[in-house]
Amino acid sequence: MSVKVYEYAGCSTCRKALKFLDARGVAYARAPIVETPPSKAELKAMLGFAGDLRRLFNTSGLLYRELGVGEKLKTMSEDEALTLLSKHGKLIKRPFVLLKDRGLLGFSEDEWKAAFRQRP
C-alpha cells in the first residue's frame, strides 16, 4: 500500500520530502494539493495529530496573507477553517501526509525518519 502525499510541484520542501521517500524505497502516490486539496475529513484527522488549527496553515504563503487568514482565524470556527482549507490547497502546510498513527505537515527529516522507520 502506498502513502498519499499531498504536494505542490513548485515547493522545494515537497521535493525534499519526495526525495527522502525515494531514497528509502517508500511507495507513495502524489496528490496535487492545489487541484485536489485534502477533504474536510482528512483535515480533521490531521488536526487530531497536529493539535492546533494554525499548524495546518501555510502561514508563509501569499494567499494566506492576501486573504488575511491570520487575523480571521482568531474568530473562525474549526468547521469554517477546515472548510476554507478544503477549498484552497495553497493555504495548507505542505507536504501533507496522513498515516494510521500520525500526521506529517511540512518536512522535518527526524519526524519523517521516525514515521517511516518500520515501513517498507
Secondary structure, DSSP 8 states (H G I E B T S, - for coil): --EEEEE-TT-HHHHHHHHHHHHTT--EEEEETTTS---HHHHHHHHHHH-SGGGGB-TTSHHHHHTTHHHHTTT--HHHHHHHHHH-GGGB-SSEEE-SS-EEES--HHHHHHHTTT--
